[in-house]
């Protein structure tokens, strides 16, 4: 009963993060850092979405990979459902695929490193998962090669200085991907704080490290 209740709490948290991220992605981050206009690169959703890795890692730590996958799949159903109602099918497909692959990779990496120093598993899992998540989403959503999923976005494919400040030009979606991944790295590091603080409270159950 305790395990079922806890997993339902994790599912509720994951759902909240997915819903919040889908809402906040509508709002650009109006700020400038070292000459870079962040409104051209980031939305507030970029800051909430990486918290999903914390939820996944806490579930994995406490109950193991099988429970973590259930939480991830619940978030996937909610995320894809919302995306199909709020965006074009190509973005929905890219978002759902990136989320699912990135989170499942995080689970695999975390489980492999869980017996090492406490910070290695959550940090490596979230960063490696974020690399794949970012690459999959922005490639599927905007790269010209994936036009078979849906129409290309001419603005995203238009050449512009990387990050809006470098002399080298690239399709705008490349700068968006760089900005997004930078935020995921930053949030991933910050999330070590609540993860470390909760370690003494959310202790692993005996079967948590078993392969699922």
Secondary structure as a PSIPRED ss2 file (coil, helix, strand):
# PSIPRED VFORMAT (PSIPRED V4.0)

   1 X C   1.000  0.000  0.000
   2 X H   0.000  1.000  0.000
   3 X H   0.000  1.000  0.000
   4 X H   0.000  1.000  0.000
   5 X H   0.000  1.000  0.000
   6 X H   0.000  1.000  0.000
   7 X H   0.000  1.000  0.000
   8 X H   0.000  1.000  0.000
   9 X H   0.000  1.000  0.000
  10 X H   0.000  1.000  0.000
  11 X H   0.000  1.000  0.000
  12 X H   0.000  1.000  0.000
  13 X H   0.000  1.000  0.000
  14 X H   0.000  1.000  0.000
  15 X H   0.000  1.000  0.000
  16 X H   0.000  1.000  0.000
  17 X H   0.000  1.000  0.000
  18 X H   0.000  1.000  0.000
  19 X H   0.000  1.000  0.000
  20 X H   0.000  1.000  0.000
  21 X H   0.000  1.000  0.000
  22 X H   0.000  1.000  0.000
  23 X H   0.000  1.000  0.000
  24 X H   0.000  1.000  0.000
  25 X C   1.000  0.000  0.000
  26 X C   1.000  0.000  0.000
  27 X C   1.000  0.000  0.000
  28 X E   0.000  0.000  1.000
  29 X C   1.000  0.000  0.000
  30 X C   1.000  0.000  0.000
  31 X C   1.000  0.000  0.000
  32 X E   0.000  0.000  1.000
  33 X E   0.000  0.000  1.000
  34 X C   1.000  0.000  0.000
  35 X C   1.000  0.000  0.000
  36 X E   0.000  0.000  1.000
  37 X E   0.000  0.000  1.000
  38 X H   0.000  1.000  0.000
  39 X H   0.000  1.000  0.000
  40 X H   0.000  1.000  0.000
  41 X C   1.000  0.000  0.000
  42 X C   1.000  0.000  0.000
  43 X E   0.000  0.000  1.000
  44 X C   1.000  0.000  0.000
  45 X H   0.000  1.000  0.000
  46 X H   0.000  1.000  0.000
  47 X H   0.000  1.000  0.000
  48 X H   0.000  1.000  0.000
  49 X H   0.000  1.000  0.000
  50 X C   1.000  0.000  0.000
  51 X H   0.000  1.000  0.000
  52 X H   0.000  1.000  0.000
  53 X H   0.000  1.000  0.000
  54 X H   0.000  1.000  0.000
  55 X H   0.000  1.000  0.000
  56 X H   0.000  1.000  0.000
  57 X H   0.000  1.000  0.000
  58 X H   0.000  1.000  0.000
  59 X H   0.000  1.000  0.000
  60 X H   0.000  1.000  0.000
  61 X H   0.000  1.000  0.000
  62 X H   0.000  1.000  0.000
  63 X H   0.000  1.000  0.000
  64 X C   1.000  0.000  0.000
  65 X H   0.000  1.000  0.000
  66 X H   0.000  1.000  0.000
  67 X H   0.000  1.000  0.000
  68 X H   0.000  1.000  0.000
  69 X H   0.000  1.000  0.000
  70 X H   0.000  1.000  0.000
  71 X H   0.000  1.000  0.000
  72 X H   0.000  1.000  0.000
  73 X H   0.000  1.000  0.000
  74 X H   0.000  1.000  0.000
  75 X H   0.000  1.000  0.000
  76 X H   0.000  1.000  0.000
  77 X H   0.000  1.000  0.000
  78 X H   0.000  1.000  0.000
  79 X H   0.000  1.000  0.000
  80 X H   0.000  1.000  0.000
  81 X H   0.000  1.000  0.000
  82 X H   0.000  1.000  0.000
  83 X H   0.000  1.000  0.000
  84 X H   0.000  1.000  0.000
  85 X H   0.000  1.000  0.000
  86 X H   0.000  1.000  0.000
  87 X C   1.000  0.000  0.000
  88 X C   1.000  0.000  0.000
  89 X H   0.000  1.000  0.000
  90 X H   0.000  1.000  0.000
  91 X H   0.000  1.000  0.000
  92 X H   0.000  1.000  0.000
  93 X H   0.000  1.000  0.000
  94 X H   0.000  1.000  0.000
  95 X H   0.000  1.000  0.000
  96 X H   0.000  1.000  0.000
  97 X H   0.000  1.000  0.000
  98 X H   0.000  1.000  0.000
  99 X H   0.000  1.000  0.000
 100 X H   0.000  1.000  0.000
 101 X H   0.000  1.000  0.000
 102 X H   0.000  1.000  0.000
 103 X H   0.000  1.000  0.000
 104 X H   0.000  1.000  0.000
 105 X H   0.000  1.000  0.000
 106 X H   0.000  1.000  0.000
 107 X H   0.000  1.000  0.000
 108 X H   0.000  1.000  0.000
 109 X H   0.000  1.000  0.000
 110 X H   0.000  1.000  0.000
 111 X H   0.000  1.000  0.000
 112 X H   0.000  1.000  0.000
 113 X H   0.000  1.000  0.000
 114 X C   1.000  0.000  0.000
 115 X C   1.000  0.000  0.000
 116 X C   1.000  0.000  0.000
 117 X C   1.000  0.000  0.000
 118 X H   0.000  1.000  0.000
 119 X H   0.000  1.000  0.000
 120 X H   0.000  1.000  0.000
 121 X H   0.000  1.000  0.000
 122 X H   0.000  1.000  0.000
 123 X H   0.000  1.000  0.000
 124 X H   0.000  1.000  0.000
 125 X H   0.000  1.000  0.000
 126 X H   0.000  1.000  0.000
 127 X H   0.000  1.000  0.000
 128 X H   0.000  1.000  0.000
 129 X H   0.000  1.000  0.000
 130 X H   0.000  1.000  0.000
 131 X H   0.000  1.000  0.000
 132 X H   0.000  1.000  0.000
 133 X H   0.000  1.000  0.000
 134 X H   0.000  1.000  0.000
 135 X H   0.000  1.000  0.000
 136 X H   0.000  1.000  0.000
 137 X H   0.000  1.000  0.000
 138 X H   0.000  1.000  0.000
 139 X H   0.000  1.000  0.000
 140 X H   0.000  1.000  0.000
 141 X H   0.000  1.000  0.000
 142 X H   0.000  1.000  0.000
 143 X C   1.000  0.000  0.000
 144 X H   0.000  1.000  0.000
 145 X H   0.000  1.000  0.000
 146 X H   0.000  1.000  0.000
 147 X C   1.000  0.000  0.000
 148 X C   1.000  0.000  0.000
 149 X C   1.000  0.000  0.000
 150 X C   1.000  0.000  0.000
 151 X C   1.000  0.000  0.000
 152 X C   1.000  0.000  0.000
 153 X C   1.000  0.000  0.000
 154 X H   0.000  1.000  0.000
 155 X H   0.000  1.000  0.000
 156 X H   0.000  1.000  0.000
 157 X H   0.000  1.000  0.000
 158 X C   1.000  0.000  0.000
 159 X E   0.000  0.000  1.000
 160 X E   0.000  0.000  1.000
 161 X E   0.000  0.000  1.000
 162 X H   0.000  1.000  0.000
 163 X H   0.000  1.000  0.000
 164 X H   0.000  1.000  0.000
 165 X C   1.000  0.000  0.000
 166 X C   1.000  0.000  0.000
 167 X C   1.000  0.000  0.000
 168 X C   1.000  0.000  0.000
 169 X E   0.000  0.000  1.000
 170 X E   0.000  0.000  1.000
 171 X E   0.000  0.000  1.000
 172 X H   0.000  1.000  0.000
 173 X H   0.000  1.000  0.000
 174 X H   0.000  1.000  0.000
 175 X H   0.000  1.000  0.000
 176 X H   0.000  1.000  0.000
 177 X H   0.000  1.000  0.000
 178 X H   0.000  1.000  0.000
 179 X H   0.000  1.000  0.000
 180 X H   0.000  1.000  0.000
 181 X H   0.000  1.000  0.000
 182 X H   0.000  1.000  0.000
 183 X H   0.000  1.000  0.000
 184 X H   0.000  1.000  0.000
 185 X H   0.000  1.000  0.000
 186 X H   0.000  1.000  0.000
 187 X H   0.000  1.000  0.000
 188 X H   0.000  1.000  0.000
 189 X H   0.000  1.000  0.000
 190 X H   0.000  1.000  0.000
 191 X H   0.000  1.000  0.000
 192 X H   0.000  1.000  0.000
 193 X H   0.000  1.000  0.000
 194 X H   0.000  1.000  0.000
 195 X H   0.000  1.000  0.000
 196 X H   0.000  1.000  0.000
 197 X H   0.000  1.000  0.000
 198 X H   0.000  1.000  0.000
 199 X C   1.000  0.000  0.000
 200 X C   1.000  0.000  0.000
 201 X C   1.000  0.000  0.000
 202 X C   1.000  0.000  0.000
 203 X C   1.000  0.000  0.000
 204 X C   1.000  0.000  0.000
 205 X C   1.000  0.000  0.000
 206 X C   1.000  0.000  0.000
 207 X C   1.000  0.000  0.000
 208 X C   1.000  0.000  0.000
 209 X C   1.000  0.000  0.000
 210 X C   1.000  0.000  0.000
 211 X C   1.000  0.000  0.000
 212 X C   1.000  0.000  0.000
